[in-house]
């Protein structure tokens, strides 16, 4: 597994920036995807040797001004800047964002009340380990037939989305875009301290054994920051193909939890959800373009 998350993130962002986006020419002999290291160094006002050391993990403690300059040069979003800061702090020995706290499994009453208000939308609350803590009745009816709410793993804790994706063969049938879903699960685990958190490290060690290269190769190559929204395709054993738009809402850091809400992305999916939940037709309308 990679122990150089800062370098991996910087390299992946550098390779994602088109030269034309920062006013640089694109020639036919360009072999490097995105920016070259020398180009990033020039834009950020640092030496190319320093960029190389950061990406290779030979320097893991850049100053705040250097991080700011790199973020400006790469055009990072606000969430990417926060992630960059966390990665730089995580390189410092003994640092964890949560100070060794246990996984956030307690659900505040107001959050439970919010989930009740979200019916008939399929919605679920997850913690930083990918565990499903509480969900709406619509989510139950949608995902129970898939096997997602079954126990996964030896600890017999809450149902685990990340374990389902990587260790349950039914997941590859349920998710036609399994590779993309798997990418997002690894990115979610790596959002923050990752292996500096002993609880996340334990999950990563378990999946290294139970899932093998499907998991470990993603850990090595993918930076953090999963997609916060998009369209999820599901194959439901009763209703067939569904397309669900989703939004992820992060709760305060003390909770270490995120709320994922799904709504139908087309009329056929809206009708299928109505049948699954026993609601009147059109109770949960499809997203309009």
C-alpha positions in Angstrom: 0.0 0.0 0.0 1.1 3.6 -0.6 2.4 5.4 2.4 2.8 8.6 0.4 -0.8 9.9 0.2 0.4 13.5 -0.2 2.6 12.8 -3.1 -0.1 10.6 -4.8 -2.7 13.4 -4.4 -0.4 16.1 -5.8 0.6 13.9 -8.8 -3.0 13.0 -9.6 -4.1 16.6 -9.5 -1.1 17.7 -11.6 -1.9 15.1 -14.3 -5.6 16.2 -14.3 -4.8 19.8 -15.2 -4.9 20.5 -19.0 -2.0 22.8 -20.1 -4.5 25.0 -22.0 -6.4 25.6 -18.7 -3.4 27.5 -17.3 -2.3 29.2 -20.5 0.3 26.8 -21.6 0.7 25.5 -25.2 -0.1 21.9 -26.0 2.4 20.4 -28.5 2.2 17.1 -30.4 5.2 15.7 -28.5 3.7 16.0 -25.1 3.8 12.6 -23.4 2.9 13.6 -19.9 -0.9 13.7 -19.1 -1.7 17.2 -17.7 1.1 19.4 -16.5 4.8 18.5 -16.4 6.5 18.8 -13.0 8.5 21.7 -14.3 5.4 23.5 -15.4 3.8 23.1 -12.0 7.0 24.3 -10.3 7.0 27.5 -12.5 3.3 28.2 -11.8 3.8 27.7 -8.0 7.1 29.5 -7.8 9.0 26.6 -6.4 11.8 24.4 -7.8 11.1 21.4 -9.9 13.4 19.4 -7.6 11.1 20.3 -4.7 8.0 19.2 -6.6 9.7 15.9 -7.4 10.6 15.4 -3.7 7.0 16.0 -2.7 5.6 13.6 -5.2 8.1 10.9 -4.4 7.5 11.3 -0.7 11.1 12.5 0.1 9.6 15.7 1.6 6.3 15.4 3.4 6.1 18.6 5.4 5.7 21.5 3.0 5.0 24.9 4.6 1.6 26.5 4.5 2.7 29.1 1.9 4.0 26.3 -0.4 0.8 24.3 -0.1 -1.2 27.4 -0.9 0.9 28.1 -4.0 0.5 24.6 -5.2 -3.2 24.7 -4.6 -3.5 27.9 -6.6 -1.4 26.5 -9.4 -3.5 23.3 -9.6 -6.8 25.2 -9.3 -7.9 23.1 -6.4 -11.5 23.4 -5.1 -12.2 24.3 -1.5 -12.7 20.6 -0.5 -9.5 19.6 -2.3 -7.6 22.3 -0.4 -9.0 21.0 2.9 -7.9 17.5 1.8 -4.4 18.7 0.9 -4.0 20.3 4.3 -5.2 17.1 6.1 -2.7 15.0 4.1 0.2 17.3 4.9 -0.7 17.2 8.6 -1.2 13.4 8.4 2.4 13.0 7.4 3.4 14.3 10.8 4.0 11.3 13.2 1.2 10.7 15.7 -1.3 13.1 14.1 -4.9 12.1 13.6 -7.8 14.3 12.9 -10.0 12.6 15.5 -7.4 12.1 18.2 -7.9 8.3 18.4 -11.7 8.6 19.0 -13.8 5.5 18.4 -15.8 5.3 15.2 -18.8 7.6 15.1 -21.7 5.1 15.6 -23.9 7.2 17.9 -26.7 9.0 15.9 -28.0 12.3 17.3 -31.8 12.4 17.7 -32.1 15.4 15.4 -30.3 13.4 12.6 -32.8 10.5 13.2 -35.7 13.0 12.9 -34.2 14.4 9.7 -34.1 10.9 8.2 -37.8 10.4 9.1 -38.6 13.7 7.3 -36.8 12.4 4.2 -39.3 9.6 3.5 -40.1 8.4 0.9 -36.5 9.1 -0.4 -34.0 6.3 0.1 -31.5 7.8 2.5 -28.7 6.4 4.7 -26.3 7.7 7.3 -22.7 6.3 7.1 -19.6 6.8 9.3 -16.0 7.1 8.2 -15.6 3.4 8.2 -18.3 2.9 5.6 -20.7 1.5 8.2 -24.5 2.0 7.7 -25.8 3.4 10.9 -29.5 4.3 10.2 -31.6 4.6 7.1 -35.1 5.3 5.8 -37.7 2.7 5.2 -37.4 3.4 1.5 -33.7 2.6 1.7 -34.5 -0.6 3.5 -36.9 -1.7 0.8 -34.5 -0.7 -2.0 -31.3 -2.3 -0.6 -32.4 -5.3 1.6 -33.0 -7.5 -1.5 -29.5 -6.7 -2.8 -27.9 -8.1 0.4 -26.4 -4.8 1.4 -28.0 -4.8 4.8 -26.6 -8.2 5.7 -23.7 -8.5 8.1 -20.3 -8.4 6.5 -17.0 -9.0 8.3 -16.0 -10.8 11.4 -16.9 -8.1 13.9 -20.7 -8.4 13.4 -21.0 -4.6 13.7 -23.3 -2.5 11.6 -23.8 -3.4 7.9 -20.8 -2.1 5.9 -21.0 -0.6 2.5 -17.3 -0.9 1.8 -17.2 -4.6 2.8 -20.3 -5.4 0.7 -18.7 -3.8 -2.3 -15.4 -5.6 -2.0 -16.3 -9.0 -0.5 -19.8 -9.9 -1.5 -20.2 -11.3 -5.0 -23.8 -9.9 -5.2 -22.4 -6.4 -5.3 -21.0 -6.9 -8.9 -24.5 -7.8 -10.0 -26.2 -5.0 -8.1 -23.8 -2.3 -9.4 -23.3 -2.3 -13.1 -20.6 0.4 -12.7 -18.9 -1.6 -10.0 -15.4 -0.2 -10.7 -16.6 3.3 -10.3 -18.4 2.5 -7.0 -15.4 0.6 -5.7 -13.2 3.7 -6.5 -15.5 5.9 -4.5 -15.5 3.6 -1.5 -11.7 3.6 -1.4 -11.6 7.3 -1.8 -14.0 7.7 1.1 -11.8 5.6 3.3 -8.8 7.7 2.4 -10.5 11.0 3.0 -8.6 12.3 6.0 -6.0 10.5 8.1 -6.5 7.0 6.5 -4.0 4.6 8.0 -3.1 7.1 10.7 -6.5 6.3 12.2 -6.3 2.8 13.8 -9.9 2.0 13.1 -9.6 2.8 9.4 -6.3 1.0 9.3 -7.9 -2.1 10.7 -10.6 -2.1 7.9 -7.9 -1.5 5.3 -5.9 -4.5 6.6 -9.0 -6.7 6.6 -9.8 -5.8 3.0 -6.2 -6.3 2.0 -6.7 -9.9 2.9 -10.3 -10.5 1.9 -10.5 -8.4 -1.3 -6.8 -8.5 -2.5 -5.7 -6.5 -5.5 -9.2 -5.1 -6.2 -8.7 -3.2 -3.0 -5.0 -2.7 -2.6 -4.4 -1.5 -6.2 -7.0 1.2 -5.6 -5.3 2.2 -2.3 -2.0 2.7 -4.2 -3.4 4.7 -7.1 -6.4 6.6 -6.0 -6.3 9.9 -4.0 -9.1 10.7 -1.5 -12.2 12.8 -2.2 -15.0 10.5 -3.4 -17.7 11.9 -5.7 -20.2 13.9 -3.5 -23.0 13.6 -6.1 -23.8 11.9 -9.3 -26.1 9.1 -10.7 -25.9 5.6 -9.3 -27.1 2.6 -11.4 -28.6 -0.3 -9.6 -29.9 -3.7 -10.8 -32.7 -4.5 -8.4 -33.9 -8.2 -8.2 -37.5 -7.1 -8.3 -37.6 -3.9 -10.3 -34.6 -4.3 -12.7 -32.4 -1.4 -13.8 -32.7 1.8 -11.7 -31.0 5.2 -12.0 -30.7 7.2 -8.8 -29.3 10.6 -8.4 -27.6 11.1 -5.1 -26.2 13.9 -2.9 -23.8 13.5 0.0 -24.2 15.8 3.0 -21.3 15.9 5.5 -22.2 16.2 9.1 -20.0 18.2 11.5 -16.5 16.7 12.0 -17.3 15.6 15.6 -19.9 13.2 14.1 -17.6 11.8 11.4 -20.7 10.9 9.5 -22.3 11.6 6.1 -25.8 11.5 4.9 -26.5 10.1 1.4 -29.9 10.9 -0.2 -31.1 9.3 -3.4 -33.8 10.4 -5.7 -34.9 8.9 -9.0 -33.0 10.1 -12.1 -35.8 9.3 -14.5 -39.5 8.5 -14.6 -39.0 4.8 -14.8 -36.9 4.8 -11.7 -39.5 7.0 -9.9 -42.3 4.5 -10.8 -40.1 1.6 -9.6 -39.4 3.3 -6.2 -43.1 4.0 -5.8 -43.8 0.3 -6.2 -41.0 -0.7 -3.8 -42.2 1.7 -1.1 -45.9 1.2 -1.6 -46.3 4.9 -2.3 -48.8 6.5 -4.6 -47.5 7.1 -8.1 -45.3 10.2 -8.3 -44.7 10.5 -4.6 -41.0 10.9 -5.3 -40.6 12.7 -8.6 -37.7 12.2 -11.0 -35.0 14.8 -11.3 -35.7 17.2 -14.1 -32.9 18.0 -16.5 
